[in-house]
Amino acid sequence: MKTSFYKSLFVLLGFVFVACNSSNDDGGGTTGGSGSLSAGDPVATDQVDSGGTTQLNAFSDFTCTNNWSNRDGALGLDAYSGSGVCRVSFPGTSGKYQMSLTIQTEYDGRPLYEVSINGSVVKAGLYPLSTPRGCDCPHETWYKECPDRNVIINVGTYIINTGDSIAFKGYDDYPCGKEHGAYAKWHRMTFTPVN
């Protein structure tokens, strides 16, 4: 009788395991179009590797104003929203870190961005263009002729404590006219420990 009970329990648990793992749901993940992360470009979500590096994903780790959305596989501002802010409390161990920001450049604008720690701006600048053609790129075929490019920006080295407020602020830009522009697209921030 005991053997029969354990066999039934084993079969039931096996069925539950298979049923739970056969879903086609991607858990709310995103897919990218042109300019999305390329092969070998890791997507990290609030992970700390064995060396103490912390990667925070723009989509899943930051809390943003309501005018951000998936734009070609990156988190970007909605058109004509002006600016927006994304914030996170640093989850890593307190220490000295070299910060970097992975952005997604466009051909039709150079958005202004700011990175701050506890409300103090530590890095500000303009996105580079994805191509020197700029506004001369044909808008209808931009994804082939002037595709977005991912660029890593060195933000600098700072003492960052667990729980410190880290913020990214982006602004949209329309140098080629109001029909299209650049939306401060970005992917992640990376914090690499410095001895």
ZIKA-V816156 format. One record per residue. N is the residue number from 1. RES is the residue in one small letter. NEAR is the number of other C-alpha atoms within 10 Angstrom. Layout:
BEGIN
n: {N | N}
res: {RES | RES}
near: {NEAR | NEAR}
END
This chain:
BEGIN
n: {1 | 2 | 3 | 4 | 5 | 6 | 7 | 8 | 9 | 10 | 11 | 12 | 13 | 14 | 15 | 16 | 17 | 18 | 19 | 20 | 21 | 22 | 23 | 24 | 25 | 26 | 27 | 28 | 29 | 30 | 31 | 32 | 33 | 34 | 35 | 36 | 37 | 38 | 39 | 40 | 41 | 42 | 43 | 44 | 45 | 46 | 47 | 48 | 49 | 50 | 51 | 52 | 53 | 54 | 55 | 56 | 57 | 58 | 59 | 60 | 61 | 62 | 63 | 64 | 65 | 66 | 67 | 68 | 69 | 70 | 71 | 72 | 73 | 74 | 75 | 76 | 77 | 78 | 79 | 80 | 81 | 82 | 83 | 84 | 85 | 86 | 87 | 88 | 89 | 90 | 91 | 92 | 93 | 94 | 95 | 96 | 97 | 98 | 99 | 100 | 101 | 102 | 103 | 104 | 105 | 106 | 107 | 108 | 109 | 110 | 111 | 112 | 113 | 114 | 115 | 116 | 117 | 118 | 119 | 120 | 121 | 122 | 123 | 124 | 125 | 126 | 127 | 128 | 129 | 130 | 131 | 132 | 133 | 134 | 135 | 136 | 137 | 138 | 139 | 140 | 141 | 142 | 143 | 144 | 145 | 146 | 147 | 148 | 149 | 150 | 151 | 152 | 153 | 154 | 155 | 156 | 157 | 158 | 159 | 160 | 161 | 162 | 163 | 164 | 165 | 166 | 167 | 168 | 169 | 170 | 171 | 172 | 173 | 174 | 175 | 176 | 177 | 178 | 179 | 180 | 181 | 182 | 183 | 184 | 185 | 186 | 187 | 188 | 189 | 190 | 191 | 192 | 193 | 194 | 195}
res: {m | k | t | s | f | y | k | s | l | f | v | l | l | g | f | v | f | v | a | c | n | s | s | n | d | d | g | g | g | t | t | g | g | s | g | s | l | s | a | g | d | p | v | a | t | d | q | v | d | s | g | g | t | t | q | l | n | a | f | s | d | f | t | c | t | n | n | w | s | n | r | d | g | a | l | g | l | d | a | y | s | g | s | g | v | c | r | v | s | f | p | g | t | s | g | k | y | q | m | s | l | t | i | q | t | e | y | d | g | r | p | l | y | e | v | s | i | n | g | s | v | v | k | a | g | l | y | p | l | s | t | p | r | g | c | d | c | p | h | e | t | w | y | k | e | c | p | d | r | n | v | i | i | n | v | g | t | y | i | i | n | t | g | d | s | i | a | f | k | g | y | d | d | y | p | c | g | k | e | h | g | a | y | a | k | w | h | r | m | t | f | t | p | v | n}
near: {6 | 7 | 8 | 9 | 9 | 11 | 12 | 12 | 12 | 12 | 11 | 11 | 12 | 12 | 11 | 11 | 11 | 10 | 10 | 9 | 9 | 8 | 9 | 6 | 8 | 8 | 7 | 7 | 8 | 12 | 13 | 13 | 14 | 17 | 20 | 19 | 19 | 12 | 6 | 6 | 9 | 9 | 12 | 18 | 16 | 19 | 16 | 18 | 10 | 7 | 8 | 15 | 18 | 24 | 25 | 23 | 20 | 25 | 22 | 13 | 21 | 20 | 14 | 19 | 13 | 12 | 15 | 23 | 16 | 17 | 21 | 19 | 20 | 29 | 22 | 26 | 26 | 19 | 19 | 15 | 13 | 13 | 21 | 21 | 20 | 19 | 19 | 18 | 17 | 21 | 18 | 20 | 15 | 14 | 14 | 16 | 21 | 17 | 21 | 18 | 20 | 19 | 24 | 29 | 25 | 27 | 27 | 28 | 25 | 24 | 24 | 19 | 20 | 18 | 23 | 17 | 21 | 13 | 11 | 12 | 14 | 14 | 15 | 15 | 12 | 14 | 21 | 18 | 20 | 21 | 18 | 12 | 13 | 17 | 16 | 12 | 17 | 14 | 15 | 8 | 10 | 15 | 17 | 10 | 14 | 22 | 19 | 24 | 19 | 21 | 16 | 15 | 15 | 13 | 19 | 13 | 16 | 16 | 13 | 22 | 17 | 12 | 14 | 17 | 17 | 20 | 23 | 24 | 19 | 25 | 22 | 23 | 22 | 18 | 14 | 16 | 11 | 10 | 8 | 15 | 21 | 26 | 32 | 30 | 29 | 26 | 23 | 24 | 26 | 23 | 24 | 20 | 21 | 13 | 6}
END
